[in-house]
Structure formats: C-alpha cells, structure tokens
Amino acid sequence: MRKLIVLALVGLVAQLVDGGLGMGYGVTSSTLLVLVGLTPLAASASVHFSELGTNLASGFAHWRLRNVDWHVVARIAGPGAIGAFLGATVLSMLSTEWAKPMMAVLLALLGIYIIVRFVVGIRPQLKRRLSSWFLAPLGLVAGFVDATGGGGWGPVATPALLSGGCLEPRKVIGSVDTAEFAVSGAASLGFLVGIGASGIHWGFALALLAGGLVAAPTAAYLIKIAPPHLLGVAVGGLILLTNLRTILSSFEVSESARMPAYLAALLGTAVCLYVARMRGKRRTVPASVTEPALESVNA
C-alpha cells in the first residue's frame, strides 16, 4: 500500500511537470518504476496505460483553455500512433537482459536532452504555419521513442515544435499533450499484442493514473509558481542520475568507480541549474510587454 501511495504521488508530480512543460510524465514515471523493480517492458506498458487517462484529462483541460492547435494535432497524432505501436512491439521482442540497459541509456539521453533544452532555451518567433512534411516524421520518431523508452513523446516533440518558431508555447504544450492520447492508445495496444494483459502491472498503472488525474487540471498553475527552466533542468538531472545507476550496474562497473560518476552527474546538474538561472535573469523583460505563456518558456 505504501508503494502505491508513493507511485500516486509520483504520478501527480510527473503530470504537473508534464502539463506545465509539455514533457516529463513518461520518462519520470518509467525511470522510477524500473528503480522499484519492474522490467523495462512492464514499466513502459504500465506508464502508457496510465497515460490514457491523464492524457484525456490534460487534453480536455488544454482545450477548455484554448491551448490546442488542431491543425498540429491532426497531423502529428496519426504518425505518432504508428510509431508508438511499432516501438511497443519492438520492445516486446527484446529480452529483459538487453531491454533494461537499452532503456536506461535511452532515458539517460532524454534526461540530458531535457537539461540542454532548458539551459539553452528556445525563443519562438511565430513566423509560419507548420507543414505536414515536418509534423508527420516528427510524430513517427517521437512515438517510437516514447514506446521504446517508456517516455519521450514530449521531450522529442515539444522542443522540436518550439524550435520551429511557428507556434506560441502554450499551444505547443497543449497540442502535444492532446495528441499524446492517440500515442498512448497505440502503444498500449502494441503492448497488449506483444505481452498480453498479464504482463502489465495494473496496480502501479492505476496508482500513477490516480495521481495524474488529480494534477492534470491544475498543471498550468505550475507555470505561475515555479520557474519552468529550473524545474526542467532538475527533472532532467534526476532522470540522468537514476538511469546512470542502472547503466553502471548493467555493465558491472565497480562500486569505487560509480561514485565519481554520480558526483559528476550531480555537479553537472548543479552547474546547469546555475547557468539556467543566470540566463533567465538576463532574459527578463518588463511584464507589461511579455505574455505569461512566453515568459514560462523563455524565463
């Protein structure tokens, strides 16, 4: 029971991060599920089933707030679903021995990507409409990464859409979260085909879902109370650190060599937090001429 309560809190925090930043639910939840003993396959499957509910609630909340660009959703959701189904079936065919370190490496890379994205920052210019030639391949790749890594739809899709400079940040986050329902549904179907219902830890999935449903409607408030650039770097550092442990264990690195690696990851995250904070101060502009949604990404 204690573990289920902890997982519900994890789902709540992960959804707050995901709803405020457009990324983080899958990679955060999958990392912690593997850490408590689930196989990468069971972790990814459980997370994607929990996301069916959280994505629906989050998408509805973003729709009510007019944060969704349906042109983007219509062109990214379908390819994303195809990529997620393929990714789920590929992961189902891998042995546990290979899947665990592979997933840990992928999640660690996503953690580094999240850190870099929030340290560097992206300033949208809203200069043109996004085309299907850009959105369809993006959805396919993001969906595949999401299913094989237990998360990755947001870390791949959100920065790519922001870097395109064609959509304001609040609509990027809202559109990515709304389209993710199709991705989670296709990945869940792929896992059912690959491993069956018995291979999914339903208790963990429901615990994550319960926490996520509580957080989904209020996730936008996170932008007002926490600097997103610092939160993003911290989440990326946590993902990197926890998966670094799995990677070093899988390759049988000695205990004496692990501690310097952990300290390097902690020090690197601390330096990135400082740099992100300093960059945020330099980018501050008068509130009267800055949109709140834009401040949340460029702060």
C-alpha positions as CSV (number, residue, x, y, z in Angstrom):
1,M,0.0,0.0,0.0
2,R,2.8,2.4,0.9
3,K,4.4,1.8,-2.6
4,L,1.1,2.5,-4.3
5,I,0.7,5.8,-2.4
6,V,4.3,6.8,-3.4
7,L,3.5,6.0,-7.0
8,A,0.3,8.0,-6.9
9,L,2.4,11.0,-5.7
10,V,4.9,10.3,-8.4
11,G,2.1,10.4,-11.0
12,L,0.8,13.6,-9.5
13,V,4.2,15.3,-9.7
14,A,5.1,13.9,-13.1
15,Q,1.8,15.2,-14.5
16,L,2.3,18.6,-13.0
17,V,5.7,18.7,-14.7
18,D,4.3,17.4,-18.0
19,G,1.3,19.7,-18.0
20,G,3.5,22.7,-17.3
21,L,6.4,21.9,-19.6
22,G,4.9,19.6,-22.3
23,M,7.2,16.8,-21.3
24,G,8.3,14.6,-18.3
25,Y,5.5,12.3,-17.3
26,G,6.7,9.2,-19.2
27,V,10.4,9.4,-18.6
28,T,10.0,10.3,-14.9
29,S,7.4,7.6,-14.2
30,S,9.2,4.9,-16.2
31,T,12.5,5.7,-14.5
32,L,11.0,5.3,-11.0
33,L,9.1,2.1,-11.9
34,V,12.3,0.5,-13.2
35,L,14.0,1.7,-10.0
36,V,11.4,-0.1,-7.8
37,G,11.9,-3.4,-9.6
38,L,9.7,-3.5,-12.7
39,T,11.2,-4.7,-16.0
40,P,11.6,-2.0,-18.7
41,L,8.8,-3.7,-20.7
42,A,6.3,-3.8,-17.7
43,A,7.3,-0.2,-16.7
44,S,6.7,1.2,-20.2
45,A,3.4,-0.7,-20.6
46,S,2.1,0.4,-17.2
47,V,3.0,4.0,-17.8
48,H,1.3,4.1,-21.2
49,F,-1.9,2.6,-19.8
50,S,-1.9,5.2,-17.0
51,E,-1.4,7.9,-19.6
52,L,-4.7,7.0,-21.4
53,G,-6.5,8.7,-18.5
54,T,-4.0,11.5,-17.8
55,N,-3.7,12.5,-21.5
56,L,-7.5,12.6,-21.8
57,A,-7.9,14.8,-18.7
58,S,-4.9,17.0,-19.8
59,G,-6.2,17.4,-23.3
60,F,-9.6,18.4,-22.1
61,A,-8.2,21.0,-19.8
62,H,-6.0,22.4,-22.6
63,W,-9.0,22.5,-24.9
64,R,-11.0,24.5,-22.4
65,L,-8.1,27.0,-22.1
66,R,-7.8,27.3,-25.9
67,N,-4.3,25.9,-25.8
68,V,-4.8,23.4,-28.7
69,D,-3.9,23.9,-32.4
70,W,-6.0,21.2,-34.1
71,H,-4.0,21.7,-37.3
72,V,-0.9,20.3,-35.5
73,V,-2.8,17.6,-33.6
74,A,-4.4,16.3,-36.8
75,R,-1.1,15.9,-38.5
76,I,1.1,14.6,-35.6
77,A,-1.2,12.3,-33.8
78,G,-1.6,9.6,-36.5
79,P,2.1,9.2,-37.3
80,G,2.8,9.3,-33.6
81,A,0.4,6.4,-33.0
82,I,2.0,4.4,-35.8
83,G,5.5,5.0,-34.3
84,A,4.3,4.1,-30.8
85,F,2.7,0.8,-31.9
86,L,5.9,-0.2,-33.7
87,G,8.0,0.8,-30.7
88,A,5.9,-1.2,-28.3
89,T,6.1,-4.3,-30.5
90,V,9.9,-3.9,-30.8
91,L,10.4,-3.6,-27.1
92,S,8.1,-6.6,-26.5
93,M,10.5,-8.7,-28.6
94,L,13.7,-7.8,-26.8
95,S,14.9,-9.9,-23.9
96,T,14.9,-8.4,-20.4
97,E,18.7,-8.7,-20.3
98,W,19.1,-6.3,-23.2
99,A,16.0,-4.2,-22.7
100,K,17.0,-2.9,-19.3
101,P,20.3,-1.3,-20.2
102,M,19.0,-0.1,-23.6
103,M,16.1,1.6,-21.9
104,A,18.3,3.1,-19.3
105,V,20.7,4.6,-21.9
106,L,17.7,6.0,-23.9
107,L,16.2,7.5,-20.8
108,A,19.6,9.0,-19.7
109,L,20.0,10.6,-23.2
110,L,16.5,12.0,-22.9
111,G,17.4,13.4,-19.5
112,I,20.5,15.1,-21.0
113,Y,18.3,16.4,-23.8
114,I,15.9,17.9,-21.4
115,I,18.7,19.6,-19.5
116,V,20.2,21.1,-22.6
117,R,16.9,22.2,-23.9
118,F,16.1,24.2,-20.7
119,V,19.7,25.6,-20.3
120,V,19.9,26.8,-23.9
121,G,16.2,27.9,-24.2
122,I,14.2,28.5,-27.3
123,R,12.5,31.7,-28.3
124,P,9.6,31.3,-30.7
125,Q,9.0,33.8,-33.5
126,L,5.6,32.6,-34.8
127,K,6.7,33.1,-38.4
128,R,4.9,30.5,-40.4
129,R,2.5,27.6,-40.3
130,L,3.8,24.1,-39.6
131,S,3.6,21.7,-42.6
132,S,2.7,18.0,-42.7
133,W,6.2,17.3,-44.1
134,F,7.6,18.4,-40.8
135,L,4.9,17.2,-38.4
136,A,4.4,13.6,-39.8
137,P,8.1,12.4,-39.4
138,L,8.3,14.2,-36.1
139,G,5.3,12.3,-34.8
140,L,6.6,9.0,-36.1
141,V,10.0,9.4,-34.4
142,A,8.6,10.8,-31.2
143,G,6.0,8.0,-30.9
144,F,8.6,5.3,-31.5
145,V,11.0,6.8,-28.9
146,D,8.1,7.2,-26.5
147,A,7.1,3.5,-26.6
148,T,10.6,2.0,-26.5
149,G,11.9,4.4,-23.8
150,G,8.8,4.4,-21.6
151,G,8.6,8.1,-22.4
152,G,9.9,10.6,-24.9
153,W,6.9,11.9,-26.8
154,G,7.1,15.3,-25.0
155,P,11.0,15.6,-24.9
156,V,11.2,15.0,-28.6
157,A,8.0,16.7,-29.9
158,T,7.8,19.8,-27.7
159,P,11.3,21.2,-28.3
160,A,11.1,20.4,-32.0
161,L,7.8,22.4,-32.3
162,L,9.2,25.2,-30.2
163,S,12.4,25.4,-32.3
164,G,10.3,25.7,-35.5
165,G,9.2,29.1,-34.3
166,C,5.7,28.7,-35.7
167,L,3.5,28.2,-32.6
168,E,3.3,30.0,-29.3
169,P,4.5,28.0,-26.3
170,R,1.1,27.4,-24.7
171,K,-0.3,25.9,-27.9
172,V,2.8,23.8,-28.4
173,I,2.3,22.2,-24.9
174,G,-1.5,21.9,-25.3
175,S,-1.2,20.3,-28.8
176,V,1.5,17.9,-27.8
177,D,-0.4,16.8,-24.7
178,T,-3.7,16.4,-26.6
179,A,-2.1,14.4,-29.4
180,E,-0.4,12.1,-26.9
181,F,-3.7,10.3,-26.2
182,A,-3.5,8.7,-29.6
183,V,0.1,7.8,-29.0
184,S,-0.6,6.2,-25.6
185,G,-3.6,4.3,-27.0
186,A,-1.5,2.8,-29.9
187,A,1.4,1.9,-27.5
188,S,-1.0,0.2,-25.1
189,L,-2.4,-1.8,-27.9
190,G,1.1,-2.8,-29.0
191,F,1.9,-4.0,-25.5
192,L,-1.3,-6.0,-25.3
193,V,-0.4,-7.7,-28.6
194,G,3.2,-8.3,-27.5
195,I,3.0,-9.4,-23.9
196,G,-0.7,-9.7,-23.1
197,A,-2.6,-8.2,-20.1
198,S,-0.8,-10.4,-17.6
199,G,2.5,-8.7,-18.3
200,I,1.2,-5.3,-17.2
201,H,1.3,-4.2,-13.5
202,W,-2.2,-2.8,-13.3
203,G,-1.9,-1.7,-9.6
204,F,1.1,0.5,-10.5
205,A,-0.7,1.8,-13.6
206,L,-3.8,2.8,-11.6
207,A,-1.8,4.4,-8.9
208,L,0.0,6.6,-11.5
209,L,-3.3,7.3,-13.1
210,A,-4.9,8.5,-9.8
211,G,-2.1,10.9,-9.1
212,G,-2.1,12.1,-12.7
213,L,-5.8,12.8,-12.8
214,V,-5.6,15.0,-9.7
215,A,-2.8,17.0,-11.3
216,A,-3.9,17.3,-14.9
217,P,-6.5,20.2,-14.5
218,T,-4.1,22.2,-12.3
219,A,-0.9,21.6,-14.2
220,A,-1.0,25.0,-15.9
221,Y,-0.7,26.6,-12.4
222,L,2.8,25.2,-12.1
223,I,4.0,27.8,-14.6
224,K,3.0,30.6,-12.1
225,I,4.6,29.2,-9.0
226,A,7.8,27.5,-10.3
227,P,10.4,28.7,-12.9
228,P,10.0,26.2,-15.7
229,H,13.6,26.4,-16.9
230,L,14.9,25.4,-13.4
231,L,12.3,22.7,-13.0
232,G,13.1,21.3,-16.4
233,V,16.8,21.1,-15.6
234,A,16.1,19.5,-12.2
235,V,13.9,16.8,-13.7
236,G,16.4,16.1,-16.4
237,G,19.1,15.7,-13.8
238,L,17.0,13.3,-11.8
239,I,16.3,11.2,-14.8
240,L,20.0,11.1,-15.7
241,L,21.2,10.2,-12.2
242,T,18.7,7.4,-11.7
243,N,19.4,5.8,-15.1
244,L,23.1,6.2,-14.7
245,R,22.8,3.8,-11.7
246,T,21.1,1.2,-13.9
247,I,23.7,1.6,-16.7
248,L,26.7,1.3,-14.4
249,S,25.2,-1.8,-12.8
250,S,24.4,-3.4,-16.1
251,F,28.0,-3.0,-17.3
252,E,29.3,-4.2,-13.9
253,V,31.2,-1.1,-13.1
254,S,32.9,-1.3,-9.7
255,E,31.5,0.5,-6.8
256,S,34.6,2.6,-6.4
257,A,34.2,3.9,-10.0
258,R,30.5,4.6,-9.6
259,M,30.7,7.3,-7.0
260,P,32.7,9.7,-9.2
261,A,30.2,9.2,-12.0
262,Y,27.3,10.0,-9.6
263,L,29.1,13.1,-8.3
264,A,29.9,14.3,-11.9
265,A,26.2,14.0,-12.7
266,L,25.2,15.9,-9.6
267,L,27.8,18.6,-10.2
268,G,26.8,18.9,-13.9
269,T,23.2,19.3,-13.0
270,A,24.1,22.0,-10.4
271,V,26.1,23.9,-12.9
272,C,23.3,23.7,-15.4
273,L,20.8,25.0,-12.8
274,Y,23.1,27.9,-12.1
275,V,23.6,28.7,-15.9
276,A,19.8,28.4,-16.5
277,R,19.1,30.8,-13.6
278,M,21.6,33.3,-14.9
279,R,20.3,33.1,-18.4
280,G,16.8,33.5,-17.1
281,K,17.8,36.7,-15.3
282,R,19.4,38.2,-18.4
283,R,16.3,37.4,-20.5
284,T,13.9,39.1,-18.0
285,V,11.8,41.9,-19.7
286,P,9.0,44.1,-18.3
287,A,5.9,42.2,-17.5
288,S,3.7,44.7,-19.4
289,V,5.1,43.7,-22.7
290,T,5.5,40.0,-22.1
291,E,2.9,37.3,-22.5
292,P,2.7,34.9,-19.4
293,A,3.0,31.8,-21.7
294,L,6.0,33.2,-23.4
295,E,7.7,34.0,-20.1
296,S,7.2,30.4,-18.9
297,V,9.4,29.1,-21.7
298,N,11.9,31.9,-22.1
299,A,12.4,32.8,-18.5
